[in-house]
């Protein structure tokens, strides 16, 4: 089930990212920059996009060199402490997370087995440890109607 973004959600995202959204129809665009390190990115949240007779939310990030998308956004966590927003997509026992930072940084972790997020991350190979830590925020999310199965 997709997340239903409220005006309050959009205001929370704007506050954490320290920017104001520009709205055009069902799209909210946030332009984020960090002048001290010279980075700029744009975040777009497309609400209620109709694909294959199903409504979905699409999160897009544009950078100077990269374009990233998270389809079917099912939840998000806004962290003022970490200065970032983490958008999640869940399909079965696989989770993807798109992290957007106030400092105009961005990370994507895609198609991660949920079981990797529930165990002791220190027992994981170093190459996998970072995604486990970054996506562990899913523990605080109620993915309405989604089952949490392990392979």
Long-range contacts (C-beta under 8 A, 24 or more apart in sequence): 1-74, 1-143, 1-144, 1-145, 1-146, 2-55, 2-56, 2-57, 2-72, 2-73, 2-74, 3-57, 3-73, 3-74, 3-75, 3-76, 5-45, 5-47, 5-57, 9-76, 10-45, 12-78, 13-45, 13-76, 13-78, 13-85, 15-78, 15-80, 16-78, 16-79, 16-80, 16-83, 16-84, 16-85, 16-102, 17-43, 17-85, 17-100, 17-102, 18-102, 21-45, 32-100, 32-101, 32-102, 32-104, 33-104, 34-102, 34-103, 34-104, 37-103, 37-104, 39-63, 39-103, 39-104, 39-105, 40-64, 40-104, 41-100, 41-104, 41-105, 41-106, 43-85, 43-100, 45-73, 59-87, 59-98, 61-98, 61-100, 61-106, 63-106, 66-106, 68-98, 68-106, 68-108, 70-96, 70-97, 70-98, 70-108, 74-143, 74-146, 75-138, 75-141, 75-143, 77-137, 77-140, 77-141, 79-137, 86-134, 86-135, 86-137, 88-135, 88-137, 88-138, 88-141, 90-138, 90-143, 90-146, 92-147, 92-149, 93-147, 93-148, 93-149, 93-150, 93-151, 95-135, 95-138, 97-131, 97-134, 97-135, 97-137, 97-138, 99-134, 107-134, 109-134, 109-135, 113-150, 113-151, 114-138, 114-148, 114-149, 114-150, 115-150, 115-151, 118-150
